[in-house]
Amino acid sequence: MLEIVSQNRCFGGAQFVYRHVSRETGTPMRFAAFVPPQAERERRPVLWYLSGLTCTEENVTVKGGAQRVAAELGLIFIAPDTSPRGEGVPGDPQNAYDFGLGAGFYVDATEPPYDKNYHMRSYIETELPGIIEANLPADMSRQGITGHSMGGHGAITIALRNPGRFRSVSAFAPIASPIHCPWGQKALTGYLGADQAGWRAYDSCALIDDGHRVGRLLVDQGGADTFLTTQLKPELLAAACERSGIPLTLRMQEGYDHSYYFIATFIEDHLRYHAAAMA
Amino acid sequence: MLEIVSQNRCFGGAQFVYRHVSRETGTPMRFAAFVPPQAERERRPVLWYLSGLTCTEENVTVKGGAQRVAAELGLIFIAPDTSPRGEGVPGDPQNAYDFGLGAGFYVDATEPPYDKNYHMRSYIETELPGIIEANLPADMSRQGITGHSMGGHGAITIALRNPGRFRSVSAFAPIASPIHCPWGQKALTGYLGADQAGWRAYDSCALIDDGHRVGRLLVDQGGADTFLTTQLKPELLAAACERSGIPLTLRMQEGYDHSYYFIATFIEDHLRYHAAAMA
């Protein structure tokens, strides 16, 4: 059962926020969906946007500015939450921002106590697509996926693990290799345990080295992003794409930081990139 | 002294949030300023945006989507806060959202205890323009003004009281006549006292009937706005413009509500309207 939390007319379409009880997380989950005006007449392609640390479905929905271009191009724009939430859902023991609530990392946790609710991989890969197909005027044969930071990692890894599902993949300032940065090491240890063999299914570069492929990849990265060298490390993704022959367009955007001002500036390019692939 | 709270590269320009101690309010005040890329070479026109109840300088800055068009058109986009804030600043005795903090109504209060800090008229009309002229690459001979709801009331009344200062005036869902709606009656009673003679300087329709004029006026109003008939009453503004010969373009936007989704949808039209007048 999909409950409408809010519905606002926007650029001739409608911005929805939905709530439903998730089978995967065992909690109520929210997601935002912009439905373009063209969807009144026909099923439209779907662009997924996976958000970064601390975010909910709200951040890109109110700050990203995607609706104007999505309305023009006729794209359904889906923004899920980033973790299970609510009573009984364990968070970070130190209440840090980079693990637990708002930091699901798009993995299926195997370590207690997180293994009960933190099934964000299956939620995004399996459960939510079924809900969208059943309830929205979506053409699921035409999907694209993008995301920011932790959500950029999510987008790229989900696309790599599900060949043929997405016509197009892009990312804003993605975590290139969780195995090789403090955010990722903390999250993967906490959700999956210390054995790094299990981490490779959640690392863009490891997935590529293990033979997974996407057709091509667009990445925008702010040159003034404070997380650039410590956490994001796009050079690792560039090297993996180079080794494997995946055509990567990596655009270093001088002066831009990790904020939604960066995303809002370049989101139009990404929507047009995805729409062209889904035409 | 103007202190930079934050600075983010955005659409080739820069989104600033500034803080300064205000002579008028006796408190620290924040305002947001988007400076377009063209301002690196020459002083640029200024568009003021006055926000509505509950808002700070942040709402339109993160939700309005004005920067993209302001960058294209070369406009400096200024978003002030809506009231004084901080220790010792009196709020609404009942902690309501429609008086006191976040609800300055762009008046100079005369009633204690509000008369000490609530000088939003003088702050916006006199103090802040001086700060902007002194510190930003602004061409103050080319200014336009707009706003939302309470800030639409602010924009129209400030333009009416300052003939010749603004090349262009517009509003999103403005309170047309504070004298004739519960929000306005509560605010004007609280800030100015029960004598309604003093209210006329803060009422678009009364100012027009008392002989004040603007060249023309653009207003967008959502048809599904829950405040339309109880608080906003655009028909009162339409009648005053009709009586006085002010050319009013009042666009009723079917299905749109009072939210920033409505503003984001139509803000491009307003920026182009102002830029054409300031060319």
Chai-1 contact restraints between the chains, C-beta under 6 A:
chainA,res_idxA,chainB,res_idxB,connection_type,confidence,min_distance_angstrom,max_distance_angstrom,comment,restraint_id
A,N8,B,D257,contact,1.0,0.0,6.0,A-B,restraint_1
A,N8,B,S259,contact,1.0,0.0,6.0,A-B,restraint_2
A,N8,B,Y261,contact,1.0,0.0,6.0,A-B,restraint_3
A,R9,B,G255,contact,1.0,0.0,6.0,A-B,restraint_4
A,R9,B,Y256,contact,1.0,0.0,6.0,A-B,restraint_5
A,C10,B,Y261,contact,1.0,0.0,6.0,A-B,restraint_6
A,C10,B,T265,contact,1.0,0.0,6.0,A-B,restraint_7
A,F11,B,T265,contact,1.0,0.0,6.0,A-B,restraint_8
A,Q15,B,Y261,contact,1.0,0.0,6.0,A-B,restraint_9
A,V62,B,K63,contact,1.0,0.0,6.0,A-B,restraint_10
A,K63,B,V62,contact,1.0,0.0,6.0,A-B,restraint_11
A,G65,B,G65,contact,1.0,0.0,6.0,A-B,restraint_12
A,G255,B,R9,contact,1.0,0.0,6.0,A-B,restraint_13
A,Y256,B,R9,contact,1.0,0.0,6.0,A-B,restraint_14
A,D257,B,N8,contact,1.0,0.0,6.0,A-B,restraint_15
A,S259,B,N8,contact,1.0,0.0,6.0,A-B,restraint_16
A,Y261,B,N8,contact,1.0,0.0,6.0,A-B,restraint_17
A,Y261,B,C10,contact,1.0,0.0,6.0,A-B,restraint_18
A,Y261,B,Q15,contact,1.0,0.0,6.0,A-B,restraint_19
A,T265,B,C10,contact,1.0,0.0,6.0,A-B,restraint_20
A,T265,B,F11,contact,1.0,0.0,6.0,A-B,restraint_21
